[in-house]
């Protein structure tokens, strides 16, 4: 994953569509004398009336001019593909969003994670509330100001689409015009956070929430494990304070000698952690019954490039996958004494930056590469095919590196992708259109019919679905975007 670069912002309005000027229409009865015969007038024939048209010109000439005027702005502007002209900026179309908010932090964040809460599943009411954790990337000269930020986003209202909006299915929504609120509790860090991931351990006491842990992969190569449970509880406990002791890490992993971007908590074994670095080494850290952490000093190795992404299998407790800048994805079993991959598959001739293992269909894996291509693979073919399997789907829509990819938490046909062209795209793999259908639907020839939505966010790095608020996403870039589109 690349660090963020500061680019100059583009300002100014977009060009308005050209419109024909309002035409004057003569009053046909003005200054006209009495008719001697009600069936006769000063025009010679009906044909002449039709040819003259409403503005005195032949209809064919006027219609041709209007057609040319309407075609001036008919081209589709594709975010991330087309270039803005000088003085132009992009503005979101509010009618395409169910919810859309932007929230700023003191420093931009390369990575974040959405935290599961106790407010219920499948939430659809507004204003919405959500909790996240993120690591900052402060300026090089001010690296000591870096923080791990535990955040509460509240007051996330539905888009106000005007009086004519009849899309609301919740009669009790309120505060739709209120501004969102960002509250944060910070943990001081000494360096930039390259990647942060969170997990929730099951509660040992009935009626109490579980313990929430974070693993922060830092630029210094150290990995910090924090318990952020008191930080989360403080949001809803007036007057509570966080002590210096509560800000200290529970454990620091120092096995890596190079910085890295790959980290993942197991969803099947509480407290088991994978971390990978730019030397191509992968370590496993386990939580003991007493609450401590122990890192196995025997790394898994086999990649010839940096480990960019790690993902535990959603269904098998001992299996994980890794993606690397060597263009491969490798599948491992931690029970292997040889510490070598069980399967190695070349999925790209470029760096494979990101990867997502479907939680709904565990044989589906999505990958995103440095050339802007993202693909979906059937892992069953990797086990049975002697030849190099082909992806189930592959898209080269993005023209810059893919920086994040994630399956929808409950729909195995929907995928969110972020890329270096400042866009987050949503895809529906269930859509199938042939060339004639696509043409009839007005789809540009170089835009796949599976593309549902394009969201603009400058310097976007990561995107995640919220697991409990239906169809909602959070993305980090120059700022945080919290949104839900009408298409998902």
C-alpha positions as CSV (number, residue, x, y, z in Angstrom):
1,X,0.0,0.0,0.0
2,X,1.4,3.4,-1.0
3,X,1.6,6.3,1.4
4,X,-0.7,9.3,0.7
5,X,0.5,12.1,-1.5
6,X,-0.7,15.7,-1.2
7,X,-2.2,17.0,-4.4
8,X,-3.6,20.4,-5.1
9,X,-7.4,20.6,-5.0
10,X,-9.3,21.6,-8.0
11,X,-12.0,24.3,-7.5
12,X,-14.7,25.9,-9.6
13,X,-18.1,25.0,-11.0
14,X,-18.8,22.4,-13.6
15,X,-20.0,23.7,-17.0
16,X,-23.8,24.0,-17.3
17,X,-25.7,22.3,-20.1
18,X,-26.3,24.7,-23.0
19,X,-30.0,25.4,-23.3
20,X,-31.8,27.0,-26.3
21,X,-33.0,30.5,-25.7
22,X,-36.7,31.1,-25.0
23,X,-38.5,31.8,-28.3
24,X,-41.2,34.5,-28.9
25,X,-44.5,33.2,-30.2
26,X,-46.6,35.6,-32.1
27,X,-50.2,36.0,-31.1
28,X,-52.0,34.6,-34.2
29,X,-55.1,36.7,-33.5
30,X,-53.3,40.1,-33.0
31,X,-54.2,42.8,-35.6
32,X,-56.2,40.3,-37.7
33,X,-59.5,41.6,-39.2
34,X,-62.8,39.8,-39.3
35,X,-63.0,36.8,-41.6
36,X,-65.3,36.9,-44.5
37,X,-65.3,33.1,-44.5
38,X,-64.6,31.1,-41.4
39,X,-62.8,28.5,-43.6
40,X,-60.5,30.9,-45.3
41,X,-57.6,33.0,-43.9
42,X,-54.4,34.7,-45.2
43,X,-52.4,31.5,-45.4
44,X,-52.6,29.6,-48.6
45,X,-52.5,26.1,-47.4
46,X,-52.0,23.9,-44.3
47,X,-48.7,22.7,-45.7
48,X,-47.3,26.2,-45.5
49,X,-48.3,26.5,-41.8
50,X,-46.5,23.2,-41.0
51,X,-43.3,24.2,-42.9
52,X,-43.1,27.6,-41.3
53,X,-42.9,26.2,-37.7
54,X,-43.3,28.1,-34.5
55,X,-40.4,30.5,-35.1
56,X,-40.9,31.2,-38.8
57,X,-38.3,28.6,-39.9
58,X,-38.8,25.2,-41.4
59,X,-39.3,22.5,-38.8
60,X,-36.6,20.3,-40.2
61,X,-34.0,23.1,-39.8
62,X,-35.1,24.0,-36.3
63,X,-35.2,20.4,-35.1
64,X,-31.7,19.7,-36.5
65,X,-30.3,22.8,-34.6
66,X,-32.0,21.7,-31.3
67,X,-30.6,18.2,-31.8
68,X,-27.1,19.6,-32.1
69,X,-27.6,21.7,-29.0
70,X,-28.8,18.8,-27.0
71,X,-25.8,16.7,-28.0
72,X,-23.3,19.2,-26.6
73,X,-23.1,17.6,-23.1
74,X,-24.4,14.1,-23.9
75,X,-21.0,12.4,-23.2
76,X,-20.8,10.5,-19.9
77,X,-18.2,11.9,-17.5
78,X,-16.6,8.9,-15.8
79,X,-14.9,9.7,-12.5
80,X,-11.3,8.5,-12.5
81,X,-11.3,8.1,-16.3
82,X,-12.1,11.5,-17.7
83,X,-10.1,14.6,-16.8
84,X,-11.7,17.7,-15.3
85,X,-11.1,21.0,-17.2
86,X,-9.4,23.9,-15.5
87,X,-11.7,25.4,-12.9
88,X,-14.0,22.4,-12.7
89,X,-14.9,20.4,-9.6
90,X,-17.1,17.4,-9.0
91,X,-20.2,17.5,-6.8
92,X,-22.2,14.5,-5.7
93,X,-25.8,14.0,-7.0
94,X,-27.9,13.9,-3.8
95,X,-30.6,11.9,-5.5
96,X,-28.2,8.9,-5.8
97,X,-27.4,8.7,-2.1
98,X,-29.6,7.5,0.7
99,X,-27.0,8.9,3.1
100,X,-23.8,10.8,2.6
101,X,-21.5,12.6,5.1
102,X,-17.9,13.8,5.1
103,X,-16.0,14.0,8.4
104,X,-12.5,15.3,8.9
105,X,-9.7,14.2,11.3
106,X,-6.6,16.2,12.4
107,X,-4.5,14.1,10.2
108,X,-5.4,11.8,7.3
109,X,-5.7,8.1,7.9
110,X,-4.2,5.3,5.7
111,X,-6.2,2.6,7.4
112,X,-9.3,2.1,9.7
113,X,-11.7,-0.6,10.7
114,X,-15.4,-0.5,11.5
115,X,-16.3,-1.7,15.0
116,X,-19.3,-4.0,15.7
117,X,-21.6,-2.4,18.4
118,X,-24.5,-3.4,20.5
119,X,-27.1,-1.2,18.7
120,X,-28.6,-4.1,16.7
121,X,-28.2,-5.7,13.3
122,X,-29.8,-4.8,10.0
123,X,-30.4,-1.2,11.1
124,X,-32.2,1.1,8.6
125,X,-33.3,4.0,10.8
126,X,-31.8,7.5,10.8
127,X,-30.0,9.3,12.2
128,X,-27.4,6.5,12.4
129,X,-24.6,5.9,14.8
130,X,-21.4,3.9,14.2
131,X,-18.0,3.3,15.8
132,X,-14.6,3.1,14.0
133,X,-10.9,2.9,14.8
134,X,-8.2,4.5,12.6
135,X,-4.5,5.3,12.6
136,X,-3.1,8.6,11.4
137,X,-0.4,9.6,9.0
138,X,1.1,12.9,10.4
139,X,3.6,15.0,8.5
140,X,7.1,13.6,8.6
141,X,8.4,16.5,10.7
142,X,5.5,15.9,13.2
143,X,5.5,12.2,13.4
144,X,5.2,12.4,17.2
145,X,1.7,13.6,16.8
146,X,0.4,10.3,15.4
147,X,-2.5,8.7,17.1
148,X,-4.7,5.7,17.2
149,X,-8.2,7.3,17.0
150,X,-11.3,5.5,18.5
151,X,-14.2,7.3,17.0
152,X,-18.0,7.6,17.3
153,X,-19.9,9.0,14.3
154,X,-23.4,10.1,15.3
155,X,-26.2,12.2,13.8
156,X,-25.7,10.5,10.4
157,X,-29.0,11.6,8.8
158,X,-30.7,10.6,5.6
159,X,-30.1,12.8,2.6
160,X,-32.6,15.7,2.3
161,X,-33.8,15.3,-1.3
162,X,-36.5,18.0,-1.1
163,X,-40.3,18.0,-0.6
164,X,-40.8,15.6,-3.5
165,X,-38.8,12.8,-1.9
166,X,-41.1,9.8,-1.2
167,X,-38.3,7.3,-0.8
168,X,-38.5,7.3,3.0
169,X,-39.8,4.1,4.5
170,X,-39.3,5.2,8.1
171,X,-41.9,7.6,9.4
172,X,-40.1,8.2,12.7
173,X,-36.9,9.6,11.2
174,X,-35.8,12.9,12.8
175,X,-33.0,15.4,12.7
176,X,-32.5,14.8,9.0
177,X,-30.9,18.2,8.5
178,X,-28.6,18.0,11.5
179,X,-24.8,18.0,11.1
180,X,-23.0,14.7,11.9
181,X,-21.0,14.6,15.1
182,X,-17.5,13.0,15.4
183,X,-16.3,12.2,18.9
184,X,-12.9,10.6,19.4
185,X,-10.6,9.2,22.1
186,X,-7.0,9.1,21.1
187,X,-4.1,6.8,22.0
188,X,-0.6,8.4,21.3
189,X,1.6,6.6,18.8
190,X,5.2,7.2,17.8
191,X,4.8,6.5,14.1
192,X,2.4,6.3,11.1
193,X,-0.2,3.5,11.2
194,X,0.1,1.5,8.0
195,X,-2.8,-0.9,8.8
196,X,-5.2,-1.3,11.7
197,X,-7.6,-4.1,12.3
198,X,-10.0,-4.8,15.2
199,X,-11.6,-7.9,16.8
200,X,-14.1,-8.5,19.5
201,X,-13.6,-11.2,22.1
202,X,-16.7,-12.9,23.5
203,X,-17.8,-11.6,26.9
204,X,-17.0,-13.6,30.0
205,X,-20.0,-12.1,31.8
206,X,-23.6,-12.3,30.7
207,X,-25.1,-8.9,29.7
208,X,-21.7,-7.2,29.2
209,X,-20.1,-6.4,25.9
210,X,-17.0,-8.3,24.8
211,X,-13.5,-6.9,24.8
212,X,-12.5,-5.0,21.7
213,X,-8.8,-5.3,20.7
214,X,-6.9,-3.6,17.9
215,X,-3.7,-4.5,16.1
216,X,-1.8,-1.6,14.7
217,X,0.9,-2.3,12.0
218,X,3.2,0.7,12.3
219,X,5.8,2.3,10.0
220,X,8.4,1.5,12.6
221,X,7.8,-2.3,12.0
222,X,6.4,-2.8,15.6
223,X,2.8,-4.1,15.9
224,X,0.8,-2.7,18.9
225,X,-2.1,-4.6,20.5
226,X,-4.5,-2.3,22.4
227,X,-7.6,-2.9,24.4
228,X,-10.0,-0.1,23.4
229,X,-13.0,-1.3,25.4
230,X,-12.7,1.6,28.0
231,X,-12.4,4.1,25.1
232,X,-15.7,2.9,23.6
233,X,-17.5,2.8,26.9
234,X,-16.5,6.3,27.7
235,X,-18.5,7.7,24.8
236,X,-21.7,6.8,26.6
237,X,-20.5,7.3,30.2
238,X,-20.6,11.0,31.0
239,X,-17.6,12.2,33.0
240,X,-15.4,9.2,32.4
241,X,-11.7,9.6,31.6
242,X,-9.1,7.4,30.0
243,X,-6.0,6.8,32.1
244,X,-2.5,6.7,30.8
245,X,-2.3,3.0,31.7
246,X,-5.4,2.3,29.5
247,X,-3.6,4.0,26.6
248,X,-0.7,1.6,26.8
249,X,-0.5,-1.4,24.5
250,X,-1.3,-4.8,26.0
251,X,1.5,-6.2,23.9
252,X,4.1,-5.1,21.3
253,X,5.1,-7.5,18.6
254,X,8.8,-6.9,17.6
255,X,9.4,-10.0,15.4
256,X,9.3,-8.0,12.2
257,X,12.5,-6.3,11.0
258,X,10.8,-4.3,8.2
259,X,7.6,-2.4,8.1
260,X,4.5,-4.0,6.7
261,X,0.9,-3.6,5.8
262,X,-0.7,-7.0,6.3
263,X,-2.6,-7.8,9.5
264,X,-5.7,-9.8,10.2
265,X,-7.5,-11.2,13.3
266,X,-9.1,-14.7,13.1
267,X,-12.9,-14.7,13.1
268,X,-13.0,-18.3,14.3
269,X,-10.2,-18.4,16.9
270,X,-10.5,-15.4,19.3
271,X,-7.3,-13.5,19.7
272,X,-5.3,-15.2,17.0
273,X,-3.4,-12.7,14.8
274,X,-1.5,-12.7,11.5
275,X,1.1,-10.1,10.6
276,X,3.2,-9.8,7.4
277,X,6.0,-7.5,6.4
278,X,8.0,-6.1,3.4
279,X,10.6,-8.9,3.8
280,X,7.9,-11.4,2.8
281,X,7.7,-12.9,6.3
282,X,4.5,-13.9,8.1
283,X,4.1,-14.4,11.9
284,X,1.3,-15.8,14.0
285,X,0.5,-14.4,17.4
286,X,-1.8,-16.2,19.8
287,X,-3.6,-15.0,22.9
288,X,-3.2,-17.2,26.0
289,X,-5.9,-18.1,28.5
290,X,-4.5,-15.5,30.9
291,X,-4.9,-12.7,28.4
292,X,-1.2,-12.4,27.3
293,X,0.1,-12.7,23.7
294,X,2.8,-15.0,22.4
295,X,4.4,-14.7,18.9
296,X,5.7,-17.8,17.2
297,X,9.2,-16.8,16.1
298,X,9.2,-19.3,13.2
299,X,7.9,-17.3,10.2
300,X,5.9,-18.6,7.3
301,X,8.0,-17.8,4.2
302,X,7.8,-18.3,0.5
303,X,6.9,-15.0,-1.0
304,X,9.6,-13.3,-3.1
305,X,8.1,-9.9,-2.5
306,X,6.5,-8.0,0.3
307,X,3.3,-9.4,2.0
308,X,0.6,-6.8,1.1
309,X,-2.5,-8.6,2.5
310,X,-3.4,-11.4,4.9
311,X,-6.8,-13.0,5.4
312,X,-7.9,-15.9,7.6
313,X,-10.3,-18.4,6.1
314,X,-13.8,-17.6,7.2
315,X,-14.6,-21.3,7.6
316,X,-11.3,-23.2,8.4
317,X,-9.6,-22.3,11.7
318,X,-6.0,-23.2,10.6
319,X,-6.0,-21.8,7.0
320,X,-5.1,-18.4,5.8
321,X,-4.2,-16.7,2.5
322,X,-1.6,-14.0,1.6
323,X,-1.2,-11.6,-1.3
324,X,2.1,-10.2,-2.3
325,X,3.9,-7.8,-4.5
326,X,5.4,-10.9,-6.3
327,X,2.0,-11.2,-8.0
328,X,0.9,-14.4,-6.2
329,X,-1.7,-15.4,-3.7
330,X,-0.7,-18.3,-1.5
331,X,-2.8,-20.5,0.8
332,X,-1.2,-21.7,4.0
333,X,-2.0,-24.1,6.8
334,X,-0.6,-23.1,10.2
335,X,-0.3,-26.8,11.2
336,X,2.4,-27.3,8.5
337,X,5.8,-27.9,10.2
338,X,7.6,-26.8,7.0
339,X,6.0,-23.3,7.2
340,X,5.6,-23.5,3.4
341,X,2.4,-22.6,1.3
342,X,0.0,-25.4,0.4
343,X,-1.1,-23.6,-2.8
344,X,0.7,-20.9,-4.8
345,X,-1.2,-19.1,-7.6
346,X,0.1,-16.4,-9.9
347,X,-2.9,-14.1,-10.2
348,X,-1.2,-11.0,-11.7
349,X,2.0,-9.8,-13.4
350,X,1.8,-6.8,-11.0
351,X,1.8,-6.2,-7.3
352,X,-1.3,-7.7,-5.6
353,X,-2.1,-5.0,-3.1
354,X,-5.3,-6.2,-1.5
355,X,-7.5,-9.3,-1.1
356,X,-10.9,-10.2,0.4
357,X,-12.3,-13.6,1.3
358,X,-16.1,-13.9,1.0
359,X,-17.8,-14.5,4.3
360,X,-20.9,-15.8,2.5
361,X,-19.3,-18.2,0.0
362,X,-15.9,-19.3,1.4
363,X,-14.5,-20.6,-1.9
364,X,-14.7,-17.1,-3.4
365,X,-11.7,-14.7,-3.2
366,X,-11.3,-11.2,-4.6
367,X,-7.9,-9.6,-5.4
368,X,-6.8,-6.1,-6.4
369,X,-3.6,-5.3,-8.2
370,X,-1.3,-2.4,-9.0
371,X,-2.4,-2.1,-12.6
372,X,-6.0,-1.3,-11.5
373,X,-7.4,-4.7,-12.3
374,X,-9.5,-6.6,-9.7
375,X,-10.7,-10.2,-10.1
376,X,-12.7,-12.9,-8.4
377,X,-11.3,-16.4,-8.1
378,X,-12.9,-19.8,-7.3
379,X,-10.5,-21.5,-4.8
380,X,-11.9,-24.9,-5.7
381,X,-10.3,-24.6,-9.1
382,X,-6.9,-23.9,-7.5
383,X,-7.1,-27.3,-5.8
384,X,-8.2,-29.3,-8.8
385,X,-6.7,-27.7,-11.8
386,X,-3.2,-28.5,-13.0
387,X,-3.2,-25.5,-15.4
388,X,-3.4,-21.9,-14.3
389,X,-7.1,-21.3,-13.5
390,X,-8.9,-18.3,-15.0
391,X,-10.7,-15.9,-12.8
392,X,-14.5,-16.1,-12.6
393,X,-14.6,-12.4,-13.3
394,X,-11.9,-9.7,-14.0
395,X,-12.3,-6.0,-14.5
396,X,-9.7,-3.4,-15.7
397,X,-12.0,-0.5,-15.2
398,X,-9.7,1.4,-12.8
399,X,-6.6,2.9,-14.4
400,X,-4.7,3.3,-11.1
401,X,-3.7,0.8,-8.4
402,X,-6.5,-0.9,-6.4
403,X,-6.0,0.0,-2.7
404,X,-9.0,-1.8,-1.1
405,X,-11.5,-4.5,-2.0
406,X,-14.2,-5.9,0.2
407,X,-17.2,-8.3,-0.2
408,X,-20.6,-7.1,1.0
409,X,-21.1,-8.8,4.4
410,X,-24.4,-10.5,3.5
411,X,-24.5,-10.6,-0.4
412,X,-21.8,-12.6,-2.2
413,X,-22.5,-10.8,-5.5
414,X,-21.8,-7.2,-4.3
415,X,-18.2,-5.9,-4.0
416,X,-16.8,-2.5,-3.0
417,X,-13.4,-1.4,-4.6
418,X,-11.2,1.6,-3.9
419,X,-8.5,2.8,-6.3
420,X,-5.8,5.4,-6.7
421,X,-8.0,7.2,-9.2
422,X,-9.8,8.8,-6.2
423,X,-12.9,6.6,-6.6
424,X,-14.8,3.9,-4.7
425,X,-16.8,1.7,-7.0
426,X,-19.6,-0.7,-6.2
427,X,-20.1,-3.8,-8.3
428,X,-22.9,-6.4,-8.8
429,X,-21.5,-9.6,-10.2
430,X,-25.0,-11.0,-10.7
431,X,-25.6,-8.5,-13.6
432,X,-25.2,-10.0,-17.0
433,X,-25.8,-7.9,-20.2
434,X,-24.9,-8.8,-23.7
435,X,-23.6,-6.1,-26.1
436,X,-27.0,-5.3,-27.5
437,X,-28.7,-5.0,-24.0
438,X,-25.8,-2.8,-22.8
439,X,-26.2,-0.5,-25.8
440,X,-29.9,-0.3,-25.3
441,X,-29.4,0.6,-21.7
442,X,-27.1,3.4,-22.6
443,X,-24.0,1.9,-21.0
444,X,-20.7,3.3,-22.5
445,X,-18.8,0.6,-24.3
446,X,-15.8,0.8,-21.9
447,X,-17.9,0.6,-18.7
448,X,-18.8,-2.9,-17.5
449,X,-22.5,-3.5,-16.9
450,X,-21.7,-4.9,-13.4
451,X,-20.6,-1.4,-12.3
452,X,-23.3,-0.1,-10.0
453,X,-21.9,3.2,-8.6
454,X,-18.9,5.5,-8.6
455,X,-18.2,7.5,-5.5
456,X,-15.5,10.2,-5.5
457,X,-13.1,10.6,-2.6
458,X,-9.7,12.3,-3.0
459,X,-6.7,10.1,-2.0
460,X,-9.0,7.2,-1.0
461,X,-7.1,4.3,0.6
462,X,-9.6,1.9,2.3
463,X,-13.3,1.2,2.1
464,X,-15.3,-1.1,4.5
465,X,-19.0,-2.1,4.7
466,X,-20.7,-1.6,8.0
467,X,-21.7,-5.1,9.1
468,X,-24.9,-3.9,11.0
469,X,-26.2,-0.8,9.0
470,X,-27.7,-2.2,5.8
471,X,-25.8,-1.1,2.7
472,X,-23.7,1.5,4.4
473,X,-20.0,2.1,3.7
474,X,-17.1,4.0,5.2
475,X,-14.1,5.1,3.2
476,X,-10.9,6.9,4.3
477,X,-9.0,9.4,2.1
478,X,-8.4,13.1,2.4
479,X,-11.3,12.8,4.9
480,X,-13.8,10.1,5.9
481,X,-16.8,9.4,3.7
482,X,-19.8,7.7,5.3
483,X,-22.5,6.9,2.7
484,X,-25.2,4.6,1.4
485,X,-26.2,4.6,-2.2
486,X,-29.7,4.0,-3.7
487,X,-28.2,1.1,-5.7
488,X,-27.4,-1.2,-2.8
